[in-house]
Amino acid sequence: MSSLILAHTRYLMLEQIRVPIGLVASSFFPAASMLAFVVPFTGDDPVAATRATGSMMMIGAMSAALMGLSITVAQDRELPWNPYVRTLPAGPFPRFAGRILTTMATMLVSTIPVVVIAALLTKATITVPNLLIGLLALLGGAVPFMLIGLFLGFVLASKAAIGVSQVVFFPIAILGGLFLPPQIMPDFVQKVSPFVPSRGAGELIWAVTTGTSPNMVAVIMLGVWTVIAALAAGWAYRRDEGRRFS
């Protein structure tokens, strides 16, 4: 099974490299946001700059996980190759695992411009061990968004997935406090914020990078969202399987 997972991962990585627009898209927006908002406004504050850097990293990861995965899965479903692969006796797991690993690699690549900008143009500080732990927190916090991306990819056509994933992404990121700190947002947003998955993901990476105590309600809700998204993605896959192969 591991050899099949590696084979699918290698194939999907080559596909991503040959058409690198997904890498460019997931890297450009957080890097541009760093240059436009973080560097001029919080670049001289070590704590604020470090926190904002973590937020921008999570935004890039969310973009690759939610938008990138939903669009690629929806596009795969429209290709003749995909039905053939799904009839093979290996089952869906190797391709799912390969797709998830490829998405994780894309998420890590999307953080590179943000980290470079933070290191060169701001006073953000972090130790190498904390950076590595922060990347693990980034991957863990992005799990529900990958599952949401799978759900959207299995229930929508590729053209619809492009628009719907963007509509889902931006409100979740804003309500989670990734663009602006939750403390300065309106009261009703502060009340809703702990219950959206992006807030829990942000709390994880902020705790690692700045040493703050995470909001436990947000972290618990991140786990709840992960379970809900996993059930929804599983249902969407079975629904697609029944419609196309029964």
C-alpha positions, 0 to 999 in steps of 0.5 A, spaced: 500 500 500 505 504 501 508 503 494 501 505 491 501 511 495 508 514 493 506 512 486 500 517 486 503 522 490 509 522 485 504 523 479 500 528 483 506 532 485 509 532 477 502 534 475 502 540 480 509 542 478 508 542 470 502 546 471 504 550 477 498 555 477 496 552 484 502 553 487 503 561 485 496 562 487 496 559 494 503 563 495 501 570 492 496 572 496 499 571 503 505 574 501 502 580 498 498 581 504 504 581 508 507 586 504 501 591 504 499 590 511 503 587 515 510 590 513 508 597 514 503 597 520 506 591 525 513 590 522 516 594 527 513 590 533 516 583 534 510 580 537 505 583 532 509 581 526 510 574 529 503 573 530 501 576 523 506 572 520 503 566 523 496 568 520 498 569 513 501 562 513 495 559 515 491 563 510 496 560 504 495 553 507 487 554 507 487 557 500 491 550 498 487 546 502 480 548 501 480 552 494 486 548 491 483 541 493 476 542 491 478 545 484 483 539 483 478 534 485 472 537 481 476 537 475 479 530 476 472 527 476 471 530 469 477 527 466 476 520 463 482 517 467 479 518 474 473 513 473 478 508 470 483 509 477 477 508 481 475 501 478 482 499 480 482 493 486 487 498 490 481 502 492 480 510 493 485 510 499 492 511 495 489 516 491 486 520 497 493 519 501 497 522 495 492 527 494 492 529 501 500 529 501 501 533 495 496 538 498 500 538 504 507 539 500 503 545 497 501 548 503 508 548 506 511 551 499 506 557 500 509 559 507 516 560 504 515 567 501 511 569 507 517 567 512 522 570 507 518 577 507 517 576 515 525 575 516 527 580 511 522 586 512 519 585 519 522 584 526 518 577 527 522 572 531 522 565 532 526 559 534 528 554 529 524 548 533 518 553 534 518 554 527 518 546 525 512 545 531 509 551 528 509 548 521 506 541 524 501 546 527 499 549 520 498 542 517 494 539 523 490 546 523 489 545 515 486 538 516 478 540 516 479 545 510 482 539 506 476 535 508 471 541 506 475 541 500 474 534 498 467 535 500 466 541 495 470 537 490 465 531 490 459 535 490 460 540 485 462 541 478 469 544 477 467 551 474 462 551 480 468 549 485 472 555 483 466 560 485 464 556 491 470 555 494 472 562 494 465 564 497 467 559 503 474 561 504 474 569 505 468 569 510 471 563 514 478 567 514 475 573 516 471 571 522 477 567 524 481 573 525 486 571 520 486 578 517 485 582 523 486 580 530 479 578 533 480 583 539 479 589 534 473 586 530 466 588 532 463 584 538 458 580 534 464 577 530 468 576 536 462 572 539 462 568 533 469 567 531 471 561 536 466 557 533 469 557 526 475 552 524 479 558 522 480 561 529 482 554 532 487 553 527 489 560 528 490 559 535 494 553 534 499 557 530 499 563 535 500 559 541 506 556 538 509 562 535 508 567 540 507 563 546 500 565 548 495 560 551 490 558 546 482 559 546 480 552 548 473 553 545 476 555 539 481 549 539 475 544 541 471 547 535 476 545 530 476 538 532 468 538 532 469 541 525 474 536 523 469 530 525 463 534 521 468 535 515 470 528 515 463 525 515 461 530 510 467 528 505 465 521 506 458 522 504 460 526 498 465 520 496 459 515 497 454 519 493 459 520 487 461 513 487 453 511 487 451 516 482 457 514 477 458 507 478 452 504 480 
